[in-house]
Amino acid sequence: MTQDAMIDEWYPVGLFSQLDMHGRKTALMGEAIEVALDAGGNAKVTCGDGRRALPVCVRYGHVWSSRGKPRKDLFAIPEADQPGRRFVDVGVVRVRCSPLRAVENFLDIAHFPFVHTDILGAEPHTEVQNYKVDIRQEEDEVWATQVKFYQPQAAKSASGGITTEYMYRVPAPTCSVLYKTCPPRPGEWDVITLFVQPLAEDLCDVWPWMALFDDVTPMTDLIHFQQTIFLQDRSILENQIPRLLPLDPGMEIPTRADLTSVAYRRWLKRHNYTYGAQLVAQ
């Protein structure tokens, strides 16, 4: 495996619904690219000079591409094919941080009471209960299960505070899938994802996407709720030092609440997923 292992992964580069034939200029891992529709109405991605076509797939409302040659298909989210769900394209938020930092922050529940006060958490409910984390060998994914946390408003559809159960899944270096208690349907999971486009090692576009059971809340309110949450995160992310994600275990001291982060960093290091990472102390 090469030092640039992340170059052969899939990354979100835009919303399919917003494409036209004029194209949208953006970047992927330091290279200028353009995302557009071709004459047949299909998504196409080319590098900045327009001479080289990049791999393309369209899934979960987004266009995905790669600077290299992906060795496998884009990861599956079975709930995306489940009847009755509402699919929410939240849009994009630009963040001046490592794309890996953005994913790790999404995996962290300890910050809920302090960053998302009176929404996803509140004092004095600050303790992170024991939960399980493992790197599933067959899927080659990081999973955290049995995560429980009291939340004043777990979702836009929630009518009051509840103890919410979470499952976190990391199927790709800059993507995470969150499964959480669905207030209208206790037997189902709401699905909230974080798809991160690495523009550079210290700059990224974050594309949240949701698959929900919620037939009541207006779409604008669903989008605004999720954007509010992530904009609260952005102020924290842009002030983290170092800006890149440290992979050396001695560079930052984890707590018991950081089990998912520890597993994520170990998984990144194992695969040489180092774009946006800091490997040694400086």
Stockholm file with secondary structure:
# STOCKHOLM 1.0

chainA/1-282         MTQDAMIDEWYPVGLFSQLDMHGRKTALMGEAIEVALDAGGNAKVTCGDGRRALPVCVRYGHVWSSRGKPRKDLFAIPEADQPGRRFVDVGVVRVRCSPLRAVENFLDIAHFPFVHTDILGAEPHTEVQNYKVDIRQEEDEVWATQVKFYQPQAAKSASGGITTEYMYRVPAPTCSVLYKTCPPRPGEWDVITLFVQPLAEDLCDVWPWMALFDDVTPMTDLIHFQQTIFLQDRSILENQIPRLLPLDPGMEIPTRADLTSVAYRRWLKRHNYTYGAQLVAQ
#=GR chainA/1-282 SS CCTTGGGGSCEEEEEGGGCCTTCEEEEETTEEEEEEECTTSCEEEEETTSCSBCCEEEETTEEEECSSCCSSCCCCCGGGGCTTCEEEECCCEEESSCHHHHHHHHHCCTTHHHHSBTTTBBTTBCCCCCCEEEEETTTTEEEEEEEEEEESCSSTTCCSCEEEEEEEEEEETTEEEEEEECTTCTTSEEEEEEEEEEEETTEEEEEEEEEECCSSSCHHHHHHHHHHHHHHHHHHHTTCSSSSEECSTTSSCCCGGGHHHHHHHHHHHHTTCCTTEECSCC
#=GC SS_cons         CCTTGGGGSCEEEEEGGGCCTTCEEEEETTEEEEEEECTTSCEEEEETTSCSBCCEEEETTEEEECSSCCSSCCCCCGGGGCTTCEEEECCCEEESSCHHHHHHHHHCCTTHHHHSBTTTBBTTBCCCCCCEEEEETTTTEEEEEEEEEEESCSSTTCCSCEEEEEEEEEEETTEEEEEEECTTCTTSEEEEEEEEEEEETTEEEEEEEEEECCSSSCHHHHHHHHHHHHHHHHHHHTTCSSSSEECSTTSSCCCGGGHHHHHHHHHHHHTTCCTTEECSCC
//
